[in-house]
Amino acid sequence: MNWISTTTITFLGCWVCASAVFSSKLFEYGHEQIRHILKKLPFLKGSDCAGSSSCNNPRALLRKYIQFSSRPGCPKATSGMRYLDPTKKLRNIVTGIVARRMKSLFPLGMKLECMIKHFSNFGAWYKLIDVIQAVVFPCRNRKPTRRECQQSLTFRMPKKYKMDKGEDELPVSEWPCLRQAKTSKEFRKKLHKLYSMINPCTSWLLNKGNLAEDVFYYVAWKLWWYFLSEQVRFILYKKGKEPVEKTIYDGGPIFGENFNTSQPTKVLIHGYINYHGSFFNSEVRRGYESRDQEYNIVVIDWSSMSYEPYFLTRFRLISIVQSTVALLRRLQKNYGVKMKDIHIIGHSLGAHIAGITGHMLNSEDDEGEPKLGRITGLDPALPLFYTTRPPWRISDTSADVVDVIHTSSYGLGIHYRAGTVDFFVNGVTITQPGCGIPGSSYFFMDYDPVCAHYRVVQLFVESITKPHSLLARQCESMDDLENGRCDDNDVAEMGENMPKSAVGSYFLRTKSSPPFGLGEKGIQANQEKGIFHSIFSRLLKKIGA
């Protein structure tokens, strides 16, 4: 057996072992996610259907649902149950839950393809959300009943949608929260506008003996309840003071006297499976608080939705965007804050939320000019954004200045340009120095996109605490930087102190451990190429010019 065969067998053996470890971790993660989802279902929330068996095994939870769903007074197993693990294999449980939850998005028979057709335009979505907010406002604090949570209806519907009304339910027209609102001409005007927007997708409901107001108000309330009602929290942090937590529904100046209009405003938006105290938020706050300058640091905490299955979270980003826009408008109204003075920093999915927020603000008038001053996108998420076009992701038109830092291209982060200026750390690479197992091959155990995805947070914090340590050079590729083809190009500081004049793609090298910045060394031609190669490259460049 020659050395090539030995190497091949060794590699395949290591690959099989690694795959087994990865699969076991993925299976374990899947168990946790399924357990988390199933525990949220109505039959496990203390009802008579709950039973007393253990809730630790996902398959046992599923069997428990099927067993107790046939008892008197419990929800019946519907045709949707065919999705729920018919072969008793764990992988089908996820498919079943996803199918049931997607079905819940349009419980009133609204056609999904119709909604997509009529609201594919970004401006149309924005107008629909604005009208829904206005119409639902009087009943925004109404708690959905148990049956409403299971998509039952309170008015006459076709048999396949109808369930018996419970004692705790009332027709929409009799909701106490609507009695005063329905006497307002402005409210009826908004409701009529809603008719014209969604009537093409629900017109058949009016032929079933239902009142138009009941139908359309309930549709609006259901859409609002699913997409917009989750409590996105806004937390203001000030150096040496207790944080102030608010929601958009709190009256008066949103942060009272705690917000200082003379200080810069930084808005932080975390990513998937994160919350207000996660690594990104705490580290960036720590960086700003280490400075002599004081800031208004506002954290957008959308953790109420960040622990959902990823594709559902991706689908509901518009609700976080809407809440963020509402917050910025409140800051503008309550404190006179100018949009040009606001700097939003978003990590992963948070970067796209920041970008879409900028686009939504731009769509409020016909000018289309960027209103926000600056958005910093820290390794914007790639999953489900590979082919997404603006305005449904961060882009160079989201704000006056959009700087994007890439650290896990083709991994968890996007690989394409998305800002007015893009910084590619150590090139367009899926990993970073120091991530993975030291000494291993690049394409094997050194492959660690999660480490690389969070490296960008450390780099941004370092740009705050150690100015001038992260210098980047304008270049077409990392290869050009290494070979000295960009030595005469512009140099810009990456991160907090980035000059607004920087435009295009910039590249730099970093160390494998903190402090990561190399300063001037990080943008010099690779010394291994030799000084002769650098001089020769410059000479060729001048001749070509």
C-alpha positions as CSV (number, residue, x, y, z in Angstrom):
1,M,0.0,0.0,0.0
2,N,1.6,3.3,-1.1
3,W,1.5,6.5,0.9
4,I,-1.4,8.0,-1.1
5,S,-3.7,5.1,-0.1
6,T,-2.6,5.3,3.5
7,T,-3.3,9.0,3.6
8,T,-6.7,8.5,1.9
9,I,-7.7,5.8,4.4
10,T,-6.6,7.9,7.3
11,F,-8.5,10.9,6.0
12,L,-11.7,8.9,5.5
13,G,-11.4,7.3,8.9
14,C,-11.1,10.8,10.5
15,W,-13.9,12.1,8.4
16,V,-16.2,9.2,9.5
17,C,-15.3,9.8,13.2
18,A,-15.9,13.6,12.9
19,S,-19.2,13.0,11.1
20,A,-20.4,10.7,13.9
21,V,-19.5,13.3,16.5
22,F,-21.2,16.0,14.5
23,S,-24.3,13.9,13.9
24,S,-24.6,13.1,17.6
25,K,-24.4,16.7,18.5
26,L,-26.9,17.6,15.9
27,F,-29.3,14.9,17.1
28,E,-28.9,16.1,20.7
29,Y,-29.6,19.7,19.6
30,G,-32.6,18.5,17.6
31,H,-33.9,16.8,20.8
32,E,-33.6,20.0,22.7
33,Q,-35.3,22.1,20.1
34,I,-38.2,19.6,19.7
35,R,-38.6,19.3,23.4
36,H,-38.7,23.1,23.6
37,I,-41.3,23.4,20.9
38,L,-43.6,20.5,22.1
39,K,-43.6,21.9,25.6
40,K,-45.2,25.1,24.2
41,L,-48.2,23.2,22.8
42,P,-51.6,23.8,24.5
43,F,-52.0,20.3,25.8
44,L,-48.9,20.7,28.0
45,K,-49.9,23.9,29.7
46,G,-51.8,22.6,32.7
47,S,-55.0,21.7,31.0
48,D,-57.1,18.5,31.7
49,C,-55.3,16.9,28.7
50,A,-51.8,17.3,30.2
51,G,-51.5,14.0,32.0
52,S,-48.5,13.2,34.2
53,S,-46.0,11.3,32.1
54,S,-42.4,12.5,31.7
55,C,-41.8,15.4,29.2
56,N,-38.2,14.5,28.6
57,N,-38.5,12.4,25.4
58,P,-39.7,14.1,22.2
59,R,-41.2,10.9,20.9
60,A,-43.0,10.3,24.2
61,L,-44.4,13.8,24.1
62,L,-45.7,13.1,20.6
63,R,-47.4,9.8,21.7
64,K,-48.8,11.7,24.7
65,Y,-50.4,14.2,22.4
66,I,-51.9,11.5,20.2
67,Q,-53.1,9.6,23.3
68,F,-54.7,12.5,25.1
69,S,-56.1,14.2,22.0
70,S,-58.9,11.6,21.9
71,R,-60.1,12.2,25.4
72,P,-63.4,14.2,26.0
73,G,-62.8,18.0,26.0
74,C,-59.5,17.8,24.3
75,P,-58.6,19.0,20.8
76,K,-59.2,16.2,18.2
77,A,-56.5,14.9,16.1
78,T,-57.0,16.5,12.7
79,S,-55.8,15.7,9.2
80,G,-52.7,17.7,10.2
81,M,-51.7,14.8,12.4
82,R,-50.6,12.9,9.4
83,Y,-47.6,15.1,9.4
84,L,-46.8,14.2,13.0
85,D,-44.4,11.3,12.9
86,P,-46.5,8.7,11.2
87,T,-43.5,6.4,10.9
88,K,-42.5,7.0,14.6
89,K,-39.2,8.4,13.5
90,L,-37.8,11.5,15.1
91,R,-37.0,13.4,11.9
92,N,-40.7,13.5,11.0
93,I,-41.6,15.3,14.3
94,V,-40.0,18.5,13.1
95,T,-41.8,18.3,9.7
96,G,-45.1,17.9,11.6
97,I,-44.6,20.8,13.9
98,V,-43.4,23.0,11.0
99,A,-46.5,22.1,8.9
100,R,-48.9,22.8,11.8
101,R,-47.3,26.1,12.7
102,M,-47.2,27.3,9.1
103,K,-50.9,26.4,8.8
104,S,-51.5,28.6,11.8
105,L,-50.3,31.7,10.0
106,F,-53.4,31.9,7.8
107,P,-56.1,30.3,10.0
108,L,-59.0,32.1,8.3
109,G,-58.7,30.5,4.9
110,M,-56.5,33.4,3.6
111,K,-54.6,32.2,0.5
112,L,-50.9,32.3,1.1
113,E,-50.2,32.7,-2.6
114,C,-52.7,35.6,-2.7
115,M,-50.9,37.4,0.2
116,I,-47.5,36.9,-1.4
117,K,-48.9,38.3,-4.7
118,H,-50.5,41.4,-3.3
119,F,-47.8,42.2,-0.7
120,S,-44.6,41.3,-2.5
121,N,-43.8,45.0,-2.7
122,F,-41.9,46.3,0.3
123,G,-44.0,49.5,0.4
124,A,-47.2,47.5,0.4
125,W,-46.1,45.5,3.4
126,Y,-45.2,48.7,5.3
127,K,-48.6,50.2,4.6
128,L,-50.4,47.0,5.6
129,I,-48.5,46.9,8.9
130,D,-49.3,50.6,9.6
131,V,-53.0,50.0,9.0
132,I,-53.1,46.8,11.1
133,Q,-51.4,48.6,14.0
134,A,-53.9,51.5,13.9
135,V,-56.9,49.1,13.7
136,V,-55.7,46.7,16.4
137,F,-54.5,49.4,18.8
138,P,-57.7,49.6,21.0
139,C,-57.4,45.8,21.7
140,R,-53.7,45.5,21.7
141,N,-53.7,44.2,25.3
142,R,-56.4,41.6,24.8
143,K,-55.3,38.1,25.7
144,P,-56.2,35.5,23.1
145,T,-58.4,32.8,24.5
146,R,-57.4,29.2,24.6
147,R,-59.4,28.3,21.6
148,E,-58.3,31.3,19.7
149,C,-54.7,30.2,20.2
150,Q,-55.7,27.0,18.5
151,Q,-57.1,29.0,15.6
152,S,-60.8,28.6,16.4
153,L,-63.2,31.3,15.2
154,T,-65.8,33.4,16.9
155,F,-68.1,33.8,14.0
156,R,-69.8,31.6,11.3
157,M,-67.4,29.8,9.1
158,P,-67.3,26.8,6.9
159,K,-67.4,23.5,8.9
160,K,-63.8,22.6,8.3
161,Y,-62.7,25.8,10.1
162,K,-65.4,26.0,12.7
163,M,-65.2,24.9,16.4
164,D,-67.7,25.2,19.2
165,K,-67.5,28.5,21.0
166,G,-66.4,28.5,24.6
167,E,-67.8,30.5,27.5
168,D,-64.8,32.8,27.4
169,E,-65.4,33.8,23.8
170,L,-67.3,36.7,22.3
171,P,-68.0,37.7,18.7
172,V,-65.6,40.4,17.5
173,S,-68.4,42.9,17.4
174,E,-69.0,42.4,21.1
175,W,-65.4,42.8,22.3
176,P,-65.4,45.4,25.1
177,C,-62.2,47.0,23.9
178,L,-63.8,47.9,20.6
179,R,-67.0,49.5,21.9
180,Q,-65.5,53.0,22.1
181,A,-63.2,52.7,19.1
182,K,-66.1,51.8,16.7
183,T,-67.7,55.2,17.3
184,S,-64.6,56.9,15.9
185,K,-64.7,58.0,12.2
186,E,-60.9,57.7,12.0
187,F,-61.1,54.1,13.2
188,R,-63.7,53.2,10.6
189,K,-61.6,54.9,8.0
190,K,-58.6,52.7,8.8
191,L,-60.8,49.6,8.9
192,H,-62.2,50.5,5.5
193,K,-58.7,50.9,4.2
194,L,-57.9,47.5,5.5
195,Y,-60.9,46.1,3.6
196,S,-59.4,47.3,0.3
197,M,-56.0,45.8,1.1
198,I,-56.9,42.3,2.1
199,N,-60.3,41.8,0.5
200,P,-58.9,40.0,-2.5
201,C,-57.5,37.3,-0.2
202,T,-60.6,36.9,2.0
203,S,-63.6,38.0,0.0
204,W,-65.1,34.5,0.1
205,L,-65.6,34.8,3.8
206,L,-68.2,37.5,3.3
207,N,-70.5,35.0,1.6
208,K,-70.8,32.9,4.7
209,G,-73.2,35.2,6.6
210,N,-70.4,37.0,8.5
211,L,-70.4,40.7,9.3
212,A,-67.6,42.5,7.2
213,E,-66.3,44.3,10.3
214,D,-66.1,41.0,12.2
215,V,-64.2,39.3,9.4
216,F,-61.7,42.0,8.6
217,Y,-61.1,43.0,12.2
218,Y,-60.5,39.4,13.2
219,V,-58.1,38.9,10.3
220,A,-56.2,42.1,11.3
221,W,-56.1,41.1,14.9
222,K,-54.9,37.6,14.1
223,L,-52.1,38.8,11.8
224,W,-51.1,41.4,14.4
225,W,-51.2,38.8,17.2
226,Y,-48.9,36.4,15.3
227,F,-46.4,38.8,13.7
228,L,-46.4,42.0,15.6
229,S,-47.6,41.5,19.2
230,E,-44.5,39.8,20.6
231,Q,-43.1,42.2,23.2
232,V,-39.8,43.5,21.7
233,R,-38.1,45.2,24.6
234,F,-36.0,48.3,24.5
235,I,-33.4,48.6,27.2
236,L,-31.4,51.8,27.8
237,Y,-28.0,51.5,29.3
238,K,-26.1,54.4,30.8
239,K,-22.7,54.3,32.4
240,G,-23.1,54.0,36.2
241,K,-26.9,53.8,36.2
242,E,-29.5,51.1,36.3
243,P,-30.9,50.0,32.9
244,V,-34.3,51.3,31.9
245,E,-36.6,48.7,30.2
246,K,-39.6,49.7,28.1
247,T,-41.8,48.5,25.3
248,I,-43.3,50.5,22.4
249,Y,-46.7,50.4,24.2
250,D,-45.5,52.4,27.2
251,G,-46.8,56.0,27.2
252,G,-45.0,59.3,27.5
253,P,-41.3,59.9,26.6
254,I,-40.2,56.3,26.2
255,F,-37.1,56.6,28.5
256,G,-38.2,59.5,30.6
257,E,-35.3,61.8,31.7
258,N,-32.8,59.0,31.4
259,F,-32.1,59.7,27.7
260,N,-29.5,62.4,27.1
261,T,-30.0,64.2,23.8
262,S,-26.5,65.6,23.9
263,Q,-24.8,62.2,23.8
264,P,-24.4,59.9,20.8
265,T,-27.0,57.1,20.4
266,K,-26.0,53.5,19.7
267,V,-28.7,50.9,19.0
268,L,-27.6,47.3,19.4
269,I,-29.6,44.4,17.7
270,H,-28.6,40.9,18.6
271,G,-28.8,37.8,16.5
272,Y,-30.4,34.3,16.6
273,I,-30.7,32.4,19.9
274,N,-29.5,35.5,21.8
275,Y,-31.0,38.0,24.3
276,H,-30.1,41.4,25.9
277,G,-27.4,39.9,28.1
278,S,-25.7,37.7,25.4
279,F,-22.1,38.0,24.3
280,F,-22.7,40.5,21.6
281,N,-24.7,43.0,23.7
282,S,-22.6,42.7,26.8
283,E,-19.2,43.0,25.0
284,V,-20.2,45.9,22.8
285,R,-21.7,47.7,25.8
286,R,-18.5,47.1,27.8
287,G,-16.4,48.5,25.0
288,Y,-18.4,51.8,24.8
289,E,-18.5,52.1,28.6
290,S,-14.7,51.9,28.8
291,R,-14.5,55.2,27.0
292,D,-14.5,58.6,28.6
293,Q,-17.3,59.5,26.2
294,E,-20.8,58.7,27.4
295,Y,-23.5,57.2,25.2
296,N,-27.2,56.4,25.0
297,I,-26.9,52.6,24.4
298,V,-30.3,51.1,23.5
299,V,-30.5,47.3,23.2
300,I,-33.3,45.9,21.0
301,D,-34.2,42.6,22.9
302,W,-36.2,40.4,20.6
303,S,-35.4,37.2,22.5
304,S,-39.2,36.4,22.6
305,M,-38.8,35.3,19.0
306,S,-35.1,34.5,18.7
307,Y,-35.5,31.0,20.1
308,E,-38.1,29.8,17.6
309,P,-37.1,27.5,14.7
310,Y,-34.8,29.5,12.5
311,F,-36.9,29.6,9.4
312,L,-39.9,30.9,11.5
313,T,-37.7,33.5,13.1
314,R,-36.5,34.5,9.6
315,F,-40.2,34.8,8.5
316,R,-41.1,37.1,11.4
317,L,-38.2,39.6,11.2
318,I,-40.7,42.2,9.9
319,S,-42.2,42.4,13.4
320,I,-38.8,43.3,15.0
321,V,-38.2,45.8,12.2
322,Q,-41.6,47.4,12.8
323,S,-40.9,47.7,16.5
324,T,-37.4,49.2,15.8
325,V,-38.9,51.8,13.4
326,A,-41.5,52.7,16.0
327,L,-38.7,53.2,18.6
328,L,-36.7,55.4,16.4
329,R,-39.8,57.5,15.6
330,R,-40.4,57.8,19.4
331,L,-36.8,59.0,20.0
332,Q,-37.3,61.5,17.2
333,K,-40.6,62.8,18.6
334,N,-39.8,62.7,22.3
335,Y,-36.2,63.9,22.3
336,G,-35.7,65.5,18.9
337,V,-33.1,62.9,17.9
338,K,-32.1,63.2,14.3
339,M,-32.0,60.0,12.2
340,K,-28.7,61.1,10.8
341,D,-27.2,60.9,14.3
342,I,-28.2,57.3,15.0
343,H,-25.8,54.5,14.7
344,I,-27.2,50.9,14.6
345,I,-24.9,47.9,15.2
346,G,-26.4,44.5,14.4
347,H,-24.8,41.1,14.5
348,S,-25.9,38.1,12.3
349,L,-29.7,38.3,11.9
350,G,-29.5,41.6,13.8
351,A,-27.5,43.1,10.9
352,H,-30.4,42.3,8.5
353,I,-32.9,43.7,11.0
354,A,-30.9,46.9,11.0
355,G,-30.7,47.0,7.2
356,I,-34.4,46.3,6.7
357,T,-35.2,49.0,9.3
358,G,-33.3,51.5,7.2
359,H,-35.2,50.4,4.1
360,M,-38.5,50.7,5.9
361,L,-37.7,54.2,7.0
362,N,-36.7,55.1,3.5
363,S,-40.1,53.8,2.1
364,E,-42.1,56.3,4.2
365,D,-41.8,58.9,1.5
366,D,-41.2,59.0,-2.2
367,E,-37.7,60.4,-2.0
368,G,-36.1,57.1,-1.1
369,E,-33.1,58.9,0.4
370,P,-31.4,57.1,3.3
371,K,-32.5,58.5,6.6
372,L,-30.3,56.7,9.1
373,G,-26.8,58.0,9.6
374,R,-24.9,54.7,9.9
375,I,-25.5,51.0,10.1
376,T,-22.7,48.5,11.1
377,G,-23.4,45.0,10.0
378,L,-21.3,42.4,11.9
379,D,-21.1,39.3,9.8
380,P,-24.7,39.4,8.5
381,A,-26.4,36.0,8.5
382,L,-26.1,33.8,5.3
383,P,-28.7,31.0,6.0
384,L,-31.9,31.9,4.0
385,F,-30.3,35.1,2.8
386,Y,-28.2,33.6,0.0
387,T,-30.3,34.9,-2.8
388,T,-32.3,37.6,-0.9
389,R,-32.5,41.0,-2.5
390,P,-32.8,44.4,-0.9
391,P,-34.9,45.8,0.7
392,W,-35.3,42.4,2.5
393,R,-31.7,42.4,3.8
394,I,-29.0,44.8,4.7
395,S,-27.6,46.7,1.7
396,D,-25.6,49.8,0.8
397,T,-28.9,51.9,0.6
398,S,-30.0,51.1,4.2
399,A,-28.3,54.2,5.5
400,D,-25.9,57.0,4.5
401,V,-23.0,54.8,5.7
402,V,-23.2,51.0,5.8
403,D,-20.1,49.3,6.9
404,V,-20.1,45.5,6.9
405,I,-17.4,43.3,8.5
406,H,-17.1,39.7,7.2
407,T,-15.5,36.9,9.3
408,S,-17.3,33.7,8.2
409,S,-18.0,34.0,4.5
410,Y,-19.9,31.1,3.0
411,G,-20.4,29.8,6.6
412,L,-22.8,31.6,8.9
413,G,-22.1,34.9,7.3
414,I,-22.7,36.3,3.9
415,H,-19.8,36.3,1.3
416,Y,-21.1,39.1,-0.9
417,R,-20.7,42.9,-0.6
418,A,-23.6,44.4,1.2
419,G,-22.4,47.9,2.4
420,T,-21.0,51.1,1.1
421,V,-17.8,49.6,2.5
422,D,-17.1,45.9,3.2
423,F,-14.2,44.6,5.3
424,F,-13.0,41.1,4.7
425,V,-11.0,39.9,7.7
426,N,-8.2,37.5,6.5
427,G,-9.9,37.3,3.1
428,V,-13.2,35.8,2.0
429,T,-12.9,32.8,4.4
430,I,-15.2,30.6,6.3
431,T,-13.0,30.5,9.4
432,Q,-10.5,32.7,11.3
433,P,-7.0,32.2,12.7
434,G,-7.3,30.6,16.2
435,C,-10.6,28.9,15.4
436,G,-10.8,25.1,15.3
437,I,-8.1,22.6,16.5
438,P,-4.6,24.0,16.3
439,G,-2.3,22.2,13.8
440,S,-5.2,20.5,11.9
441,S,-5.7,20.9,8.2
442,Y,-7.7,23.9,7.0
443,F,-10.5,21.9,5.4
444,F,-11.0,19.5,8.4
445,M,-11.0,20.3,12.1
446,D,-10.0,23.9,11.6
447,Y,-13.4,24.5,10.0
448,D,-15.2,26.4,12.8
449,P,-17.7,29.0,11.3
450,V,-19.3,29.5,14.8
451,C,-16.1,30.7,16.3
452,A,-15.5,32.9,13.2
453,H,-19.0,34.2,13.3
454,Y,-18.5,35.6,16.8
455,R,-14.9,36.7,16.2
456,V,-16.4,39.8,14.5
457,V,-17.8,40.9,17.9
458,Q,-14.4,40.7,19.5
459,L,-12.9,42.7,16.6
460,F,-15.5,45.4,16.8
461,V,-15.0,45.8,20.5
462,E,-11.3,46.0,20.0
463,S,-11.8,48.8,17.5
464,I,-13.6,50.7,20.3
465,T,-11.0,50.0,23.0
466,K,-7.8,50.0,20.9
467,P,-8.1,52.6,18.1
468,H,-5.9,52.3,15.0
469,S,-5.1,48.7,15.7
470,L,-7.3,47.3,12.9
471,L,-6.2,48.9,9.7
472,A,-7.4,47.6,6.3
473,R,-6.4,48.4,2.7
474,Q,-8.7,48.8,-0.3
475,C,-8.2,45.8,-2.5
476,E,-9.9,43.5,-5.0
477,S,-8.9,40.3,-3.1
478,M,-6.7,39.0,-0.3
479,D,-4.3,37.6,-2.9
480,D,-3.8,41.1,-4.3
481,L,-3.0,42.3,-0.7
482,E,-0.6,39.5,-0.1
483,N,1.2,40.1,-3.3
484,G,1.6,43.8,-2.9
485,R,-0.7,44.8,-5.7
486,C,-2.7,47.3,-3.5
487,D,0.2,49.0,-1.7
488,D,-0.7,52.4,-3.1
489,N,-4.4,52.1,-2.3
490,D,-6.3,53.8,0.4
491,V,-6.1,52.7,4.0
492,A,-9.1,52.8,6.4
493,E,-9.6,51.9,10.0
494,M,-12.1,49.1,10.5
495,G,-14.8,49.2,13.1
496,E,-16.0,52.1,15.3
497,N,-13.6,54.7,14.0
498,M,-14.1,53.9,10.3
499,P,-13.9,57.1,8.1
500,K,-17.1,57.9,6.3
501,S,-15.2,58.5,3.1
502,A,-14.2,54.8,2.8
503,V,-15.9,53.0,-0.1
504,G,-15.4,49.6,-1.7
505,S,-13.8,46.4,-0.5
506,Y,-11.0,46.4,2.2
507,F,-8.8,43.5,3.4
508,L,-6.6,43.0,6.4
509,R,-4.8,40.3,8.4
510,T,-5.3,39.7,12.1
511,K,-3.6,37.6,14.8
512,S,-5.1,34.4,16.2
513,S,-5.6,35.7,19.7
514,P,-6.5,39.0,21.4
515,P,-5.4,41.7,20.8
516,F,-6.1,40.7,17.2
517,G,-5.0,43.9,15.5
518,L,-1.7,44.1,13.7
519,G,-1.8,47.7,12.8
520,E,0.4,48.5,9.7
521,K,1.6,44.9,9.6
522,G,-1.9,43.6,8.9
523,I,-1.9,45.4,5.5
524,Q,1.6,44.9,4.3
525,A,2.5,42.5,1.5
526,N,3.3,39.0,2.7
527,Q,7.0,39.1,3.9
528,E,7.6,35.6,2.6
529,K,7.2,36.9,-0.9
530,G,10.3,39.0,-0.4
531,I,11.0,42.6,-0.9
532,F,11.9,42.0,-4.6
533,H,8.5,40.6,-5.3
534,S,6.8,43.7,-3.7
535,I,8.9,46.2,-5.7
536,F,8.4,44.2,-8.9
537,S,4.6,44.2,-8.4
538,R,4.5,47.9,-7.8
539,L,6.6,48.4,-11.0
540,L,4.2,46.3,-13.0
541,K,1.2,48.2,-11.6
542,K,2.8,51.6,-12.6
543,I,3.6,50.3,-16.1
544,G,0.1,49.0,-16.5
545,A,-1.3,52.4,-15.4
